[in-house]
Amino acid sequence: MAVSLWRRAGARGIGYITGLGAAARPARTAARPVVDWEGERREEPTMYVLRVEHAVPDYAAWKQAFDGDPLGRGAAGVRGYRVMRPVADPGRVMIDLDFDDLERAEDMLARLRELWTRVTVAVGPEAEITEVVETGRY
């Protein structure tokens, strides 16, 4: 039985829970179901999301650094992104980076971890990679 166990990839690093090896990797699927607001179903390619969350003591400074794109998101395989701030805690941000390829998402996470050792605009970063298994629109 393949068990898919994940852990958050904060300061301790990315990883599948040790000891499980390849069995912990999710099975690749060619497509995911999408349901639109009229109930029509269709298939779309599998997408992976690298979700990053951290405190930002100075949002303007963080946004300037993010917009500077020091890791070259497009060239690294990012297909799109979303920046979100909790309404109750605007001193935090959540960033979703969308990828078509799991390996490129993993590479970006490794590069982000290295970047976080050199910057002060992101405090206490945590990240994890998820697979989009279904989406719907209303």
C-alpha positions as CSV (number, residue, x, y, z in Angstrom):
1,M,0.0,0.0,0.0
2,A,1.5,3.3,-1.0
3,V,1.1,5.9,1.7
4,S,1.3,9.6,0.7
5,L,2.6,11.4,3.8
6,W,3.9,14.9,3.5
7,R,5.5,17.3,5.9
8,R,5.8,21.0,5.7
9,A,9.0,22.3,4.3
10,G,10.0,25.1,6.6
11,A,13.5,25.7,8.0
12,R,14.0,21.9,8.3
13,G,13.7,21.5,4.5
14,I,11.6,19.8,1.9
15,G,10.9,16.2,2.1
16,Y,8.8,13.3,2.2
17,I,8.7,11.6,5.5
18,T,12.0,9.8,5.8
19,G,12.0,6.1,5.4
20,L,9.2,5.9,2.9
21,G,11.2,6.7,-0.2
22,A,9.4,6.7,-3.5
23,A,6.3,5.2,-2.0
24,A,5.6,8.6,-0.4
25,R,5.4,10.3,-3.8
26,P,2.0,10.9,-5.1
27,A,1.1,9.0,-8.3
28,R,1.2,11.2,-11.3
29,T,-2.1,11.7,-13.0
30,A,-2.4,13.0,-16.6
31,A,-5.5,15.1,-15.9
32,R,-7.7,16.4,-13.1
33,P,-11.4,16.9,-13.2
34,V,-12.8,20.5,-13.5
35,V,-16.4,21.4,-12.9
36,D,-17.7,24.8,-14.2
37,W,-20.6,26.7,-12.7
38,E,-23.1,25.0,-15.0
39,G,-22.0,21.5,-13.8
40,E,-20.1,20.7,-17.0
41,R,-17.1,18.5,-16.4
42,R,-13.9,18.4,-18.3
43,E,-10.3,17.3,-17.8
44,E,-7.3,19.6,-17.4
45,P,-3.6,18.8,-17.0
46,T,-2.3,18.0,-13.6
47,M,-1.1,21.1,-11.7
48,Y,1.2,21.4,-8.7
49,V,1.1,24.4,-6.3
50,L,4.0,25.5,-4.2
51,R,2.3,27.3,-1.3
52,V,4.6,29.6,0.7
53,E,3.5,31.4,3.9
54,H,5.5,33.8,6.1
55,A,5.4,37.0,8.1
56,V,6.3,40.3,6.4
57,P,7.3,43.0,8.8
58,D,7.3,45.6,6.0
59,Y,4.9,44.6,3.2
60,A,6.1,47.3,0.8
61,A,9.7,46.1,1.1
62,W,8.7,42.5,0.7
63,K,6.5,43.4,-2.4
64,Q,9.4,45.2,-4.0
65,A,11.7,42.2,-3.5
66,F,8.9,39.8,-4.8
67,D,8.4,42.0,-7.9
68,G,12.1,42.0,-8.5
69,D,11.8,38.3,-9.1
70,P,15.3,37.2,-8.0
71,L,14.7,33.6,-8.9
72,G,13.2,34.1,-12.3
73,R,9.8,32.5,-11.7
74,G,8.8,32.3,-15.4
75,A,12.1,30.6,-16.5
76,A,11.8,28.3,-13.5
77,G,8.5,26.9,-14.7
78,V,6.0,29.0,-12.7
79,R,2.8,29.1,-14.8
80,G,1.0,31.7,-12.5
81,Y,1.0,33.0,-9.0
82,R,-1.4,34.4,-6.4
83,V,-0.4,36.6,-3.4
84,M,-2.8,36.6,-0.5
85,R,-2.9,38.4,2.8
86,P,-5.1,37.2,5.7
87,V,-7.7,39.8,6.5
88,A,-7.2,39.3,10.2
89,D,-3.3,39.4,9.9
90,P,-2.1,41.6,7.1
91,G,1.5,41.2,8.4
92,R,1.5,37.7,6.8
93,V,1.5,36.6,3.1
94,M,0.6,33.4,1.4
95,I,1.9,32.9,-2.1
96,D,0.8,30.1,-4.5
97,L,3.1,29.3,-7.4
98,D,1.6,27.1,-10.0
99,F,3.6,24.5,-11.9
100,D,2.9,21.8,-14.5
101,D,5.8,19.7,-13.3
102,L,6.5,18.4,-9.8
103,E,10.3,18.4,-10.3
104,R,10.3,22.1,-11.2
105,A,8.2,22.9,-8.1
106,E,10.7,20.9,-6.0
107,D,13.6,22.8,-7.6
108,M,12.0,26.1,-6.9
109,L,11.4,25.2,-3.3
110,A,15.1,24.3,-2.9
111,R,16.0,27.6,-4.5
112,L,13.6,29.5,-2.2
113,R,15.1,27.8,0.9
114,E,18.5,29.0,-0.1
115,L,17.2,32.6,-0.8
116,W,15.5,32.7,2.6
117,T,18.9,32.3,4.3
118,R,20.0,35.7,2.7
119,V,16.9,37.9,3.1
120,T,15.2,39.7,5.9
121,V,11.9,40.6,4.3
122,A,10.4,37.1,4.9
123,V,10.2,35.9,8.5
124,G,9.6,32.3,9.4
125,P,8.9,31.0,6.0
126,E,7.1,27.7,5.5
127,A,6.2,25.9,2.3
128,E,4.7,22.8,0.9
129,I,4.0,21.4,-2.5
130,T,0.5,20.2,-3.3
131,E,-1.2,18.5,-6.2
132,V,-4.4,20.0,-7.5
133,V,-6.8,17.1,-7.7
134,E,-10.0,18.9,-8.6
135,T,-11.2,22.4,-9.2
136,G,-14.6,23.9,-9.6
137,R,-16.1,27.3,-10.6
138,Y,-19.5,28.8,-9.7
